[in-house]
Amino acid sequence: MQATAYTYDPESRSGQVLLDDGTPVPFDAAAFDAGGLRLLRPGQRVRIETEDTEASPGAGTDPGTDTGAGAGRRITLVTLQTL
């Protein structure tokens, strides 16, 4: 899946990407390290791999708490998108 780098903190090696629908999805240091990158700049196109996560009890029952397309999804890899 493709996304755009939105935020990146070099100290924690974590940040967020924006899916093509504009939904922000966070990634942790493990996902960043799995991609073999050393630096990520906002605006760069990236390829991400995700896995579904278990929703917390009661998730989705309140329309005001649904976080959109990124809900229930965890990024496992972030790397640069190449042609």
KOLMINU-690922 format. One record per residue: residue in three letters; x, y, z of N, C-alpha, C in turn. Coordinates in steps of 0.02 Angstrom, whole numbers, plus 50000, padded with zeros to 5 digits. Layout:
residues N
ALAXYZXYZXYZ;...
END
This chain:
residues 83
MET500434994250000500005000050000500455006250000;GLN500235011449968500615017649965500325022850013;ALA500755027350035500555032750079501055038450071;THR500945043850108501385049550107501625050850178;ALA502285051650187502555053250253502255059850276;TYR502005059750338501675065750366502105068650421;THR502295064650470502735066950524503265061550535;TYR503835063650562504365058950580504795062050633;ASP504915058350688505355060550742505975056250740;PRO506565059050721507165055050715507405052050782;GLU507235055250837507455052550902507085046150920;SER506425046050909506035040050925505945035450865;ARG506135037850805506065034150742505335032150730;SER504875036350751504165035150741503845041250709;GLY503235040350686502885045950654502205043750628;GLN501985047250577501335045850546501405046350471;VAL500995042450436500915043150364500195044850351;LEU500075047850292499395049250271499215044250215;LEU498675040650225498425036350172498165040850116;ASP498055038050058497835042150001497155045350012;ASP496765042750060496125046050076496195051450129;GLY496825052750151496955058050200496965055750272;THR496855049250284496845046650352497555045950379;PRO497705049050437498365048150467498405041450503;VAL498955037850494499065031550528499765031750559;PRO499825030550624500485030850656500905024550642;PHE501565025450646502015019650642502525020350698;ASP502785014550721503255014650776503965013350750;ALA504455013250796505155012350776505265005550743;ALA504905000450765504994993750736504804993750662;ALA504264997250644504044997650574504555001650533;PHE504815007050562505315011050527505955006950517;ASP506185003550568506794999550564506714993750514;ALA506124990950508506004985450462506104987550389;GLY506014993950375506084996350307506794998050287;GLY507254998250335507954999550320508115006850304;LEU507665011350321507785018450308508215021550363;ARG508535027150346508915030950396508575037550412;LEU508175040150366507855046650374507215046650333;LEU506725050450355506105051150319505885058450323;ARG505725061350265505505068350263504765068750247;PRO504415073350279503705074350262503615075550187;GLY503115072350159502975073050088503245067450045;GLN503715063450072503985057950033503455052550024;ARG503435049549964502985043949953503315037749981;VAL502935033850018503195027850049502745021950033;ARG503035016050039502655009850036502595007250106;ILE501995005350126501895002650193501584995750189;GLU501724991850239501384985450248501034985850315;THR500434983150318500024983650379499774976750399;GLU499544976550461499184970650485498594973050525;ASP498064969150524497474970850563497624969750637;THR497344974050678497414973350751496734972150781;GLU496744969350840496114968250876495844974950899;ALA495204975950888494874982050911494774981450986;SER494824987051020494704986951092493964985751105;PRO493784983051164493084981751179492674988151173;GLY492124987551137491684993251129491874997751070;ALA492434996151037492645000350981492115000150926;GLY491995005850897491525006250842490795006950864;THR490665006650929489975007350952489765014550959;ASP490245019150964490105026250969490345029550905;PRO489885032250865490095035250801490605040750809;GLY490645044050866491125049350877491825046850890;THR491925040350900492585037750915492895033950857;ASP492545033050802492825029450745493365033750714;THR493965030750703494525034650677494625033550602;GLY494145030650568494185030150495494565024150470;ALA494855024850410495165019350375495775016550412;GLY496085020550454496675018150491496505014250553;ALA495875014150573495665010750634495765003250626;GLY496045000050678496144992950676496704990750631;ARG497144995250613497694993750568498344996050600;ARG498864991850596499524993650623500034993050567;ILE500464998050560500984997850509501564993550534;THR501774988850492502324984450510502964986050472;LEU502904989950418503494991650378503374998250342;VAL503885002650343503875008950305504515009150265;THR504455009850200505045010550157504885015250100;LEU505385017550063505255022150008504905018649951;GLN504465022349918504115019749860504575020549800;THR504695015249764505095015549704504675013549644;LEU504855016049586504475014449526504635007649499;
END
